[in-house]
Amino acid sequence: MDPAVAAVAVAIFGYALVERRLWHTPISGAMVFTAAGLLASEQVTGLVNPAEAGHGAMIFLELTLAVVLFSDAMGANVGSWATEAPLPGRLLGLGLPLTMAVGWMLGWALFHDLGPWGAALLAAVLAPTDSALGLPVITDERVPRLIRHALNVEGGLNDGLVLPFVTIFLALAQEEENAAGSGYAVTVLLRALVASAAVGLALGAVGAVALRWSKNSGWSGRRWQSAALLALAVLAYVLADLIDGSGFIAAWVAGLAAGLVARESLSAALRLPEEAANLGVSVSFMLFGALFLAPALESATWTAVAYGLLSLTVIRMVPVALALSRSRLAPQTVAYVGWFGPRGLASIVFAGLVATSGLPEQGQIVPVVMLTVGMSVVLHGITAPSGARRYGRWYAGAVAHSPEIREAAPGAGGGGAGGGGAPPPPPGGRRGARRPVAGVG
């Protein structure tokens, strides 16, 4: 493990030296860390050995995603965004299921050997988006607040909403392949969706009440309350895993419960979990490049590349267009929202779960997912700054001509025709449903 740890440390130190210089360029943090991972891979320099680093890396990736899910869910003001800005509801309530449906149909058409549940699993794994890969899209204030808010909320919540589908489709695919006994999918459903959600709900609600009481009583300060939230996310994940449930669902539900109970009083304490997620996501992209993308590139097929490109375009953009129909948004806005749906950490970790499931089709599903995420890192990273600038210029002209256009409506938290809103986040931030933070941006 020593060379792998050293490689990660060098990558973090090197990126820290130039991070602000790269902030407004097409070179994103995700691109830098993925490239560093490729360079350190067994296929190039051999610094990262999959046999030695694989298990530990997967644990790291899973815990990182658990913290991401918890902090995003806790930071999401679900009660307000649904009424103040209904666009996230369209993207999550209609666009997300349509994305999985279109991905399932095209996946089954291109990969006949996957079967119906294997194709559905592939589509679900690639459905969640990660706005960290296109940071300027949600931080450039030339883009109207309404649109930035919609993309930010979508990126913060869709991975948690996709989790049950990934879990059930994987169980059904295993049952179909006789890798599990009859009724296995029902058992998984009960453990993952019922038991895990119950664990998360109890921990999140009780933990938030206890922390709020401790804060109001003057017994604890923000620093240790931040550490307690981080511990709460990990605890939810571990306890659900102990009952063979879904630690991710437990962590996400725990975040939602904690946010509903005490989001306002504990919002400042979210800083440490978000900062931990920042660093974790950056390291995750390096592990992705070294352990997953390098082997996928080595064995890439034209069919896999084609599906990856379809996933980033047709499979994403057509459902978004349907979800936003009759929303009175201009075609330029619909295209902007449709294109900027990057695939990131959630897809990587979900594919890792498939890789360790024993499913025979994992040899087809995992490389396709990793190639798609790799293409997204490059394509969305390169186009995000220029896309935000071009769309911002269009919006400025459109709102000057017609101040009443739908895009000029206030988003969550106010704002209006000029976009406005909070200042851009610090360059080292991560994504989130509460405020745009970027992590690898």
Stockholm file with secondary structure:
# STOCKHOLM 1.0

chainA/1-441         MDPAVAAVAVAIFGYALVERRLWHTPISGAMVFTAAGLLASEQVTGLVNPAEAGHGAMIFLELTLAVVLFSDAMGANVGSWATEAPLPGRLLGLGLPLTMAVGWMLGWALFHDLGPWGAALLAAVLAPTDSALGLPVITDERVPRLIRHALNVEGGLNDGLVLPFVTIFLALAQEEENAAGSGYAVTVLLRALVASAAVGLALGAVGAVALRWSKNSGWSGRRWQSAALLALAVLAYVLADLIDGSGFIAAWVAGLAAGLVARESLSAALRLPEEAANLGVSVSFMLFGALFLAPALESATWTAVAYGLLSLTVIRMVPVALALSRSRLAPQTVAYVGWFGPRGLASIVFAGLVATSGLPEQGQIVPVVMLTVGMSVVLHGITAPSGARRYGRWYAGAVAHSPEIREAAPGAGGGGAGGGGAPPPPPGGRRGARRPVAGVG
#=GR chainA/1-441 SS CHHHHHHHHHHHHHHHHHHHHHTTSSCCHHHHHHHHHHHHSTTTTCCSCHHHHHHHHHHHHHHHHHHHHHHHHHHCCHHHHHHHCCHHHHIIIIIHHHHHHHHHHHHHHHCGGGHHHHHHHHHHHTCCCCGGGGHHHHHCTTSCHHHHHHHHHHHHHHHHHHHHHHHHHHHHHHHHTTSSCTTHHHHHHIIIIIIHHHHHHHHHHHHHHHHHHHHHTTSCCHHHHHHHHHHHHHHHHHHHHHTTSCHHHHHHHHHHHHHHHHHHHHGGGGHHHHHHHHHHHHHHHHHIIIIIIHHHHHTCCHHHHHHHHHHHTHHHHHHHHHHTTTSCCCHHHHHHHHHCCCCCHHHHHHHHHHHTTTCTTHHHHHHHHHHHHHHHHHHHHHHHHHHHHHHHHHHHHHHHHCTTCGGGSCBTTBCCTTCCCSCCCCTTCCCCSSSCCCSCC
#=GC SS_cons         CHHHHHHHHHHHHHHHHHHHHHTTSSCCHHHHHHHHHHHHSTTTTCCSCHHHHHHHHHHHHHHHHHHHHHHHHHHCCHHHHHHHCCHHHHIIIIIHHHHHHHHHHHHHHHCGGGHHHHHHHHHHHTCCCCGGGGHHHHHCTTSCHHHHHHHHHHHHHHHHHHHHHHHHHHHHHHHHTTSSCTTHHHHHHIIIIIIHHHHHHHHHHHHHHHHHHHHHTTSCCHHHHHHHHHHHHHHHHHHHHHTTSCHHHHHHHHHHHHHHHHHHHHGGGGHHHHHHHHHHHHHHHHHIIIIIIHHHHHTCCHHHHHHHHHHHTHHHHHHHHHHTTTSCCCHHHHHHHHHCCCCCHHHHHHHHHHHTTTCTTHHHHHHHHHHHHHHHHHHHHHHHHHHHHHHHHHHHHHHHHCTTCGGGSCBTTBCCTTCCCSCCCCTTCCCCSSSCCCSCC
//
